[in-house]
Amino acid sequence: MKQLIHVTFVIVLLQYTSINAQNNLDLIDYHEAVKVILSHEYEISEIPVIAIIDGGVNAKHSDLKKHFWINKNEIPNNNIDDDLNGFVDDVNGWNFRDNTNDISNYGIGSWHGTPINGIIGTNNINSLKTNALSTNTQLMNLIKGNSVTSIIASLDYAYNMRKLYNNSDGKKGAFIVAVNCSWGKDLLWASDYPDWCAMYDKLGSVGILSIHSVPNNNVNVDVLGDMPTTCSSDYLITVTNSNLNDEKIYDAGFGRISVDLAAPGNSSYTTLNTGEYGYFEGTSAAAPYVTGTIGLLHLLPSDSFHTNVKKSPAETASLIKSVILSGTDPILDFTNLTVTEGRLNAFNSIKLLCDSLNEEYLYKTIFNPFQIITTYPNPAKNIINLQIESSTDNEVNIAVIGIDGKILLAQNHKTAKGINLITINLTGVLKGLYIIRLTSNEISKTIKLMIR
C-alpha cells in the first residue's frame, strides 16, 4: 500500500493583523488559563520540555533560539558523548534522518518545523506578535526521516531522556512532558505497526504524552486508516482542525473512535522559516495548541501536582490527558466526528486539574460561584445539554420559560463542585424561542434556547 505523509502548508495572509492572530488563543481561553498560573507566586523547580519531532527548525530565528532546550550535561562541539546517552554533542536535540546533532537541517531550517516551534514556544504574547502557547517551555527538536524506523528512533530518544531525568532526580536527561508530532502516514492501520504503536504506552510510562495531527483530508480514519491515529493508547492524543467560527475545516480528518478533539489551527500567526512571521494552516497547526496547553498545565502553582509529577509520572500524564479531553467545549460541528465532540479549552482543563488535585486556594481563584458555561445543541429538538460551573456543591432549579413568561418545565438538580453536565428532556415542548433560567442560592442565570 502506498504510504502518504500528511503535513500542512504555509499560507501567508498579509491582510490579517497580529491582533486577529490572537483569536485562536481567545477561543481556547488561553489567557484565562495563564491568569491561573500567575495567580500565586510559585517557583517552578524545572521548566517543562516539549519535544518537536519534525523536519528541523530555523535555529537562528530571534524568537526561537532563546527557547531551545539545552542539554546541560553535554559539552558543545567536543565530539564526545559527555552524558553517555549514545549521542555525541546532542546539545539541542538530534537529527535522526542524517544521524547528526544538526537540528537546523544544514542551516536551511524547515518550513514546517519552524512554525510549529513558534506556536508552542515563542514569547511575544504581550506584543500580540504570535500565537505563542507557552512562554515558559523549552523546545527540543528531533528531526525524523520518512521511515518508520526513524520515527521510532525519534520517539525512543524522548523516552530515554525523560527516563534518565526521572531516574537521576533531574540531574540528567530532560523533563519532557509532551511530544508534538504534526504528521502521520495515511491509509495505514495500527494492527500492522505494533512496534510503532507500542511507543506511546512506553512514552506514557515515564510521563510523556504524544500529540499527533490527523490527515489534511476530509476522511474518516476509522474507516480508511491512519498512523498513528488508529493506535490505542492512554497516552496518545489525536487532533483535527477547526476555524475561528468553531467549524470543522473541510480538509481535516475525523473519526468517532480514533480522533480525540479539535483545536483552532486555522489562521495561526507564528514564526516562519524566513526568520519573520506569518500564517500557518492545517491540522499540523492544530496539534501544537494541545501540546502547548500540556506545557502550560505543567506550570500549575501546586505542590501536590509537582510531587505527583515526580512520584507518579505515568498517572500524571494520564490525568493531563483526561483534563484535556474532558475540558473541551462541545461543538455542534464535531458531533459524531471525534471522541469528545469538542474543541480544546485550556481554561477548562486547568480548572479540572485544580479540581482533581483538590487545590482549594486555586479553586476559589478561578471557579465562578455559579454560571452556565454552554448549552448544546442550540437550536435543540428533544434534549438540551447544559454545562454548569459551581464553586461549591449546590442544588439548582432549572426552568424552561416561554416568551409569555409561563414556566413550561421546572426541575431540581444537585450539582457538584466543578463542571457539571445536565441533560434536560424537551419532549412535548413546542417549537419556538424560550428562556432557560437556572437558580441556585438566590443567583439566577438565563440563556436563550431555540427549539426546532
C-alpha positions as CSV (number, residue, x, y, z in Angstrom):
1,M,0.0,0.0,0.0
2,K,1.3,3.5,-0.9
3,Q,2.2,5.4,2.2
4,L,1.2,9.1,2.1
5,I,2.7,11.5,4.6
6,H,0.2,14.1,5.9
7,V,1.6,17.5,6.7
8,T,0.3,21.0,6.3
9,F,1.3,24.0,4.2
10,V,2.1,27.6,5.0
11,I,-0.2,30.4,3.8
12,V,0.9,34.0,4.4
13,L,-2.1,36.2,4.5
14,L,-1.0,39.8,4.8
15,Q,-4.5,41.2,5.0
16,Y,-4.8,39.9,8.6
17,T,-3.3,41.7,11.6
18,S,-1.4,40.3,14.5
19,I,-4.4,41.1,16.7
20,N,-6.6,38.8,14.6
21,A,-4.0,36.1,15.2
22,Q,-4.8,36.2,18.9
23,N,-8.4,35.0,18.3
24,N,-7.2,31.3,18.4
25,L,-5.9,31.9,21.9
26,D,-9.0,33.7,22.9
27,L,-11.1,30.8,21.6
28,I,-9.4,28.3,23.8
29,D,-9.5,30.7,26.8
30,Y,-5.7,30.6,26.9
31,H,-5.3,34.0,28.6
32,E,-7.7,32.9,31.4
33,A,-5.6,29.8,31.9
34,V,-2.4,32.0,32.1
35,K,-4.1,34.0,34.9
36,V,-4.3,30.9,37.0
37,I,-0.6,30.2,36.5
38,L,0.2,33.8,37.5
39,S,-2.4,33.9,40.4
40,H,0.1,32.8,43.0
41,E,3.8,33.3,43.4
42,Y,5.4,29.9,42.8
43,E,8.8,28.9,41.7
44,I,8.8,26.0,39.2
45,S,11.7,23.7,40.0
46,E,12.1,22.5,36.4
47,I,10.8,24.1,33.2
48,P,8.9,21.6,31.1
49,V,10.4,20.5,27.8
50,I,8.4,19.9,24.6
51,A,10.0,17.6,22.1
52,I,9.1,18.5,18.5
53,I,9.6,15.7,16.0
54,D,9.6,17.3,12.6
55,G,11.8,18.3,9.8
56,G,14.1,20.8,11.6
57,V,13.9,24.4,12.6
58,N,15.4,27.8,11.8
59,A,17.9,27.8,14.7
60,K,18.7,31.5,14.2
61,H,15.1,32.8,14.5
62,S,15.3,35.6,17.1
63,D,12.2,34.4,18.9
64,L,13.0,30.7,18.9
65,K,16.7,30.4,19.8
66,K,16.2,31.6,23.3
67,H,13.7,28.8,24.0
68,F,15.7,25.8,22.7
69,W,16.3,23.1,25.2
70,I,20.0,22.8,26.2
71,N,21.5,19.6,27.3
72,K,23.3,20.7,30.4
73,N,25.3,17.5,30.6
74,E,26.7,17.8,27.1
75,I,29.7,20.0,26.2
76,P,29.1,21.5,22.8
77,N,31.3,20.6,19.8
78,N,33.8,18.4,21.6
79,N,32.9,15.3,19.7
80,I,32.4,13.4,23.0
81,D,29.2,11.8,24.3
82,D,29.6,13.5,27.7
83,D,26.3,12.3,29.2
84,L,26.7,8.8,27.8
85,N,23.3,8.6,26.3
86,G,24.6,7.3,23.0
87,F,24.5,10.6,21.1
88,V,27.5,12.9,20.6
89,D,27.0,16.6,21.2
90,D,23.2,16.4,21.3
91,V,23.0,19.9,22.7
92,N,19.6,20.9,21.5
93,G,18.2,17.5,20.2
94,W,19.1,15.1,17.4
95,N,18.8,14.6,13.6
96,F,17.6,11.0,13.1
97,R,17.4,11.4,9.4
98,D,21.1,12.1,9.0
99,N,22.4,10.9,12.3
100,T,23.9,14.2,13.4
101,N,23.3,16.8,16.1
102,D,22.2,19.4,13.5
103,I,18.6,20.4,14.2
104,S,18.8,23.3,11.7
105,N,18.8,20.9,8.7
106,Y,22.1,22.2,7.4
107,G,21.1,25.8,8.2
108,I,18.1,25.5,5.9
109,G,15.6,25.1,8.7
110,S,12.1,23.8,7.9
111,W,9.0,25.5,6.5
112,H,7.0,23.0,8.6
113,G,9.0,22.6,11.8
114,T,9.8,26.3,12.4
115,P,6.1,27.5,12.6
116,I,5.2,24.6,14.9
117,N,8.1,25.7,17.2
118,G,6.6,29.2,17.2
119,I,3.0,28.1,18.1
120,I,4.3,26.2,21.1
121,G,7.1,28.3,22.4
122,T,7.8,31.9,21.4
123,N,7.3,34.7,23.9
124,N,5.5,37.6,22.2
125,I,2.1,37.2,23.7
126,N,2.2,40.7,25.3
127,S,3.1,42.3,22.0
128,L,0.4,40.2,20.2
129,K,3.1,39.2,17.7
130,T,2.5,35.4,17.7
131,N,0.1,32.7,18.8
132,A,2.6,31.6,21.4
133,L,1.1,29.0,23.7
134,S,3.6,28.8,26.5
135,T,6.4,31.3,27.2
136,N,8.0,29.0,29.8
137,T,8.7,25.8,27.9
138,Q,11.9,24.6,26.3
139,L,11.9,23.3,22.8
140,M,13.8,20.1,21.9
141,N,13.9,19.5,18.2
142,L,14.2,16.0,16.8
143,I,14.4,15.5,13.0
144,K,12.8,12.4,11.7
145,G,13.2,10.7,8.4
146,N,10.4,9.2,6.4
147,S,10.9,5.6,7.6
148,V,9.1,4.0,10.5
149,T,12.5,3.1,11.9
150,S,13.4,6.8,12.0
151,I,10.1,7.7,13.7
152,I,10.5,5.0,16.4
153,A,14.1,6.1,17.0
154,S,12.9,9.8,17.5
155,L,10.2,8.7,19.9
156,D,12.7,6.4,21.7
157,Y,15.1,9.3,22.2
158,A,12.4,11.3,24.0
159,Y,11.6,8.3,26.1
160,N,15.2,7.6,27.2
161,M,15.8,11.3,28.0
162,R,12.8,11.5,30.3
163,K,13.5,8.2,31.9
164,L,17.1,9.4,32.6
165,Y,15.6,12.5,34.1
166,N,13.3,10.5,36.3
167,N,15.9,8.1,37.5
168,S,18.5,10.8,38.2
169,D,16.1,13.1,40.1
170,G,16.5,15.7,37.4
171,K,20.3,15.7,37.2
172,K,20.4,14.2,33.8
173,G,18.2,13.8,30.8
174,A,15.3,16.1,30.1
175,F,11.9,16.9,31.7
176,I,10.0,16.1,28.5
177,V,6.2,16.3,29.2
178,A,4.9,16.1,25.6
179,V,6.0,15.2,22.1
180,N,4.4,17.2,19.2
181,C,4.1,15.2,16.0
182,S,2.3,17.2,13.3
183,W,2.5,14.5,10.8
184,G,1.5,10.8,10.2
185,K,1.1,8.2,7.4
186,D,-2.3,8.0,5.7
187,L,-4.2,4.8,4.9
188,L,-2.3,2.6,7.4
189,W,-3.6,0.6,10.4
190,A,-2.3,0.2,13.9
191,S,-2.5,-3.6,13.6
192,D,0.2,-3.6,11.0
193,Y,2.6,-1.5,13.1
194,P,2.7,-2.9,16.7
195,D,6.2,-1.7,17.5
196,W,5.3,1.9,16.5
197,C,2.1,1.9,18.5
198,A,3.8,0.4,21.5
199,M,6.0,3.5,21.7
200,Y,3.1,5.6,23.0
201,D,2.5,3.5,26.1
202,K,6.3,3.4,26.6
203,L,6.5,7.2,26.5
204,G,3.5,7.4,28.8
205,S,5.1,5.1,31.3
206,V,7.7,7.8,32.1
207,G,5.3,10.8,31.9
208,I,5.2,11.8,28.3
209,L,2.0,12.5,26.2
210,S,2.2,12.2,22.4
211,I,0.1,14.6,20.3
212,H,-0.5,13.8,16.7
213,S,-2.3,15.7,13.9
214,V,-4.7,13.8,11.6
215,P,-4.7,13.9,7.8
216,N,-5.3,17.1,5.9
217,N,-8.1,15.4,4.0
218,N,-11.8,15.0,4.7
219,V,-11.5,11.3,5.5
220,N,-12.9,9.1,8.2
221,V,-9.8,7.5,9.6
222,D,-11.9,4.9,11.5
223,V,-12.8,3.6,8.0
224,L,-9.7,4.3,5.9
225,G,-7.0,4.1,8.5
226,D,-4.1,6.4,9.6
227,M,-1.0,6.0,11.5
228,P,-0.6,6.6,14.3
229,T,-4.1,7.9,14.7
230,T,-5.5,4.4,14.9
231,C,-3.1,3.3,17.7
232,S,-4.9,2.7,21.0
233,S,-3.0,4.3,23.9
234,D,-3.9,6.2,27.1
235,Y,-1.0,8.5,26.3
236,L,-1.8,9.4,22.7
237,I,-3.9,12.5,21.8
238,T,-5.1,12.9,18.2
239,V,-6.1,16.4,16.9
240,T,-8.2,17.6,14.0
241,N,-8.5,21.2,12.8
242,S,-11.2,23.9,13.3
243,N,-11.6,27.6,12.4
244,L,-12.4,30.7,14.4
245,N,-16.1,30.0,13.9
246,D,-15.8,26.6,15.5
247,E,-16.4,24.9,12.3
248,K,-14.5,21.8,11.1
249,I,-12.1,22.6,8.4
250,Y,-13.2,20.6,5.3
251,D,-9.8,19.2,4.6
252,A,-9.3,17.7,8.0
253,G,-9.7,14.1,9.1
254,F,-12.2,12.8,11.6
255,G,-13.2,9.6,13.4
256,R,-15.6,9.0,16.2
257,I,-13.2,6.3,17.6
258,S,-9.7,7.5,16.7
259,V,-9.8,11.3,16.7
260,D,-9.9,12.9,20.2
261,L,-10.6,16.6,19.7
262,A,-10.3,19.7,17.6
263,A,-8.1,22.7,18.0
264,P,-8.2,26.0,16.1
265,G,-5.2,25.6,13.8
266,N,-6.7,27.8,11.1
267,S,-5.1,31.2,10.7
268,S,-2.2,30.6,13.2
269,Y,0.2,33.5,13.2
270,T,3.6,32.2,14.1
271,T,7.3,32.1,13.3
272,L,8.2,31.4,9.7
273,N,11.3,29.7,8.4
274,T,12.3,33.1,6.7
275,G,13.0,34.5,10.2
276,E,9.9,36.6,10.1
277,Y,6.2,35.9,10.9
278,G,3.2,34.8,9.0
279,Y,0.3,32.4,8.9
280,F,0.4,28.6,9.1
281,E,-2.6,26.3,8.4
282,G,-3.8,22.8,8.6
283,T,-4.1,20.0,11.1
284,S,-0.3,20.4,11.7
285,A,-1.1,23.8,13.2
286,A,-3.9,22.4,15.4
287,A,-1.9,19.8,17.2
288,P,0.6,22.3,18.8
289,Y,-2.3,24.1,20.6
290,V,-2.9,20.9,22.5
291,T,0.8,20.3,23.1
292,G,1.4,23.9,24.3
293,T,-1.5,23.6,26.7
294,I,0.1,20.5,28.2
295,G,3.2,22.5,28.8
296,L,1.1,25.2,30.4
297,L,-0.6,22.8,32.7
298,H,2.8,21.7,34.0
299,L,3.4,25.2,35.3
300,L,0.5,24.9,37.7
301,P,1.4,26.6,41.1
302,S,0.7,23.4,43.1
303,D,3.0,21.5,45.4
304,S,0.8,18.4,45.2
305,F,0.8,18.4,41.4
306,H,4.6,18.7,41.1
307,T,5.0,16.0,43.8
308,N,2.8,13.7,41.7
309,V,4.8,14.5,38.6
310,K,7.9,13.1,40.3
311,K,6.4,10.2,42.1
312,S,3.8,9.1,39.6
313,P,4.7,10.3,36.1
314,A,2.5,7.9,34.2
315,E,-0.5,8.6,36.4
316,T,0.1,12.3,36.0
317,A,0.3,12.1,32.2
318,S,-3.0,10.1,32.2
319,L,-4.6,12.8,34.3
320,I,-3.4,15.5,32.0
321,K,-4.9,13.7,29.0
322,S,-8.1,13.3,30.9
323,V,-8.5,17.0,31.7
324,I,-7.6,18.0,28.2
325,L,-10.3,15.8,26.7
326,S,-12.9,16.4,29.5
327,G,-12.3,20.2,29.3
328,T,-13.3,20.6,25.7
329,D,-16.1,23.0,24.7
330,P,-18.8,20.9,23.0
331,I,-19.0,22.0,19.3
332,L,-22.0,21.1,17.2
333,D,-19.9,20.8,14.0
334,F,-18.0,17.9,15.6
335,T,-21.0,15.8,16.7
336,N,-20.2,12.2,16.0
337,L,-16.9,13.2,14.4
338,T,-14.5,13.0,17.3
339,V,-14.3,11.2,20.7
340,T,-15.1,14.4,22.7
341,E,-17.2,16.1,20.0
342,G,-15.4,19.2,21.2
343,R,-12.7,21.8,20.8
344,L,-9.7,22.4,23.1
345,N,-10.3,24.8,26.1
346,A,-7.2,25.5,28.1
347,F,-9.0,27.2,30.9
348,N,-11.5,24.4,31.4
349,S,-8.6,21.9,31.5
350,I,-6.7,23.8,34.1
351,K,-9.9,24.1,36.3
352,L,-10.4,20.4,36.0
353,L,-6.8,19.8,37.0
354,C,-7.2,22.0,40.1
355,D,-10.4,20.2,41.0
356,S,-8.8,16.8,40.7
357,L,-6.0,17.9,43.0
358,N,-8.4,19.5,45.4
359,E,-6.4,22.7,45.4
360,E,-8.9,24.9,47.2
361,Y,-6.8,28.1,47.1
362,L,-6.5,27.8,43.4
363,Y,-10.1,26.6,43.0
364,K,-11.6,29.7,44.7
365,T,-9.4,31.9,42.5
366,I,-10.7,30.5,39.2
367,F,-14.2,29.0,39.6
368,N,-17.2,31.1,39.4
369,P,-19.8,30.8,42.2
370,F,-22.4,29.7,39.7
371,Q,-22.6,30.1,35.9
372,I,-23.8,28.4,32.7
373,I,-20.8,27.6,30.6
374,T,-22.6,26.4,27.4
375,T,-25.7,24.7,26.1
376,Y,-25.8,22.3,23.2
377,P,-27.3,21.6,20.8
378,N,-28.9,25.0,20.4
379,P,-31.2,25.1,18.5
380,A,-32.4,21.9,20.2
381,K,-35.0,19.3,19.4
382,N,-35.7,16.7,22.0
383,I,-32.9,17.3,24.5
384,I,-30.7,20.1,25.7
385,N,-27.3,19.6,27.5
386,L,-26.2,22.2,30.0
387,Q,-22.7,22.6,31.2
388,I,-22.9,24.3,34.6
389,E,-20.0,25.5,36.8
390,S,-20.1,25.9,40.5
391,S,-17.6,26.7,43.2
392,T,-19.4,24.6,45.8
393,D,-21.8,21.6,45.9
394,N,-25.2,23.1,45.1
395,E,-28.8,22.5,44.3
396,V,-30.0,24.2,41.2
397,N,-33.5,24.8,39.8
398,I,-33.8,24.7,36.0
399,A,-36.9,26.2,34.4
400,V,-37.8,26.4,30.7
401,I,-39.9,29.6,30.3
402,G,-41.9,30.8,27.3
403,I,-41.7,34.3,25.9
404,D,-45.0,35.0,27.6
405,G,-43.4,34.2,31.0
406,K,-45.1,30.9,31.5
407,I,-43.0,28.2,33.1
408,L,-43.3,25.1,30.9
409,L,-40.9,22.9,32.7
410,A,-39.1,23.0,36.1
411,Q,-36.7,20.6,37.6
412,N,-34.3,20.5,40.6
413,H,-30.8,19.0,40.2
414,K,-27.9,18.6,42.5
415,T,-24.6,19.8,41.2
416,A,-21.1,19.0,42.5
417,K,-18.3,21.5,42.9
418,G,-16.7,22.0,39.4
419,I,-18.1,21.5,36.0
420,N,-21.4,19.6,35.7
421,L,-23.3,18.2,32.7
422,I,-27.1,18.1,33.0
423,T,-29.4,16.8,30.3
424,I,-33.0,18.1,30.0
425,N,-35.7,16.2,28.1
426,L,-37.7,18.7,26.0
427,T,-40.1,16.2,24.6
428,G,-43.5,17.8,24.2
429,V,-42.2,21.4,24.2
430,L,-43.4,23.1,21.0
431,K,-41.1,24.8,18.5
432,G,-40.1,28.4,19.3
433,L,-37.9,30.7,21.4
434,Y,-37.6,30.1,25.1
435,I,-35.5,31.1,28.1
436,I,-33.7,28.7,30.3
437,R,-33.4,30.0,33.9
438,L,-31.0,28.4,36.4
439,T,-31.4,29.5,40.0
440,S,-29.1,28.5,42.9
441,N,-28.6,30.2,46.3
442,E,-30.5,33.2,45.0
443,I,-28.2,33.6,42.0
444,S,-30.1,33.4,38.7
445,K,-28.6,32.9,35.2
446,T,-30.6,32.8,32.0
447,I,-29.8,31.8,28.4
448,K,-31.9,31.8,25.2
449,L,-33.0,28.5,23.7
450,M,-34.4,27.8,20.3
451,I,-36.5,24.6,19.9
452,R,-36.9,23.4,16.4
